[in-house]
Amino acid sequence: MEDVSNIDFSQVIETSQDTLRLSLNGEKTVLKFRGDTPDFLVGLQQYTYAEIIPIMRSDEWSKELEI
């Protein structure tokens, strides 16, 4: 999130800072894009859908629901 000002929302699926999904501590976000990697994301960690799902289900991103 420290680089959120570098996001070109015309090149990713998210439409604005308000639509970003954040980690529970608010320090990380995940951006989705189709096709070639946008220039501002080159050199950053990338995951496939199958790789990111377990991460997004981890304690860093999701709270366990109490019933």
FENPEPE-V442491 format. One record per residue. N is the residue number from 1. RES is the residue in one letter. SS is DSSP state (helix for helix, strand for strand, loop for the rest). NEAR is the number of other C-alpha atoms within 8 Angstrom. Layout:
# FENPEPE-V442491
n=[N/N]
res=[RES/RES]
ss=[SS/SS]
near=[NEAR/NEAR]
This chain:
# FENPEPE-V442491
n=[1/2/3/4/5/6/7/8/9/10/11/12/13/14/15/16/17/18/19/20/21/22/23/24/25/26/27/28/29/30/31/32/33/34/35/36/37/38/39/40/41/42/43/44/45/46/47/48/49/50/51/52/53/54/55/56/57/58/59/60/61/62/63/64/65/66/67]
res=[M/E/D/V/S/N/I/D/F/S/Q/V/I/E/T/S/Q/D/T/L/R/L/S/L/N/G/E/K/T/V/L/K/F/R/G/D/T/P/D/F/L/V/G/L/Q/Q/Y/T/Y/A/E/I/I/P/I/M/R/S/D/E/W/S/K/E/L/E/I]
ss=[loop/loop/loop/helix/helix/helix/loop/loop/helix/helix/helix/loop/loop/loop/loop/loop/helix/helix/helix/loop/loop/strand/loop/loop/loop/loop/loop/loop/strand/loop/loop/loop/loop/loop/loop/loop/loop/loop/helix/helix/helix/loop/loop/loop/loop/loop/loop/loop/helix/helix/helix/helix/helix/helix/helix/helix/loop/loop/loop/loop/loop/loop/loop/loop/loop/loop/loop]
near=[7/5/6/7/5/6/7/7/9/6/7/12/10/10/9/7/7/5/7/10/6/11/11/9/7/8/9/8/10/7/8/7/9/7/4/4/8/9/5/7/7/7/4/5/4/4/7/6/6/7/8/9/8/8/9/9/9/8/7/10/11/10/6/5/4/3/2]
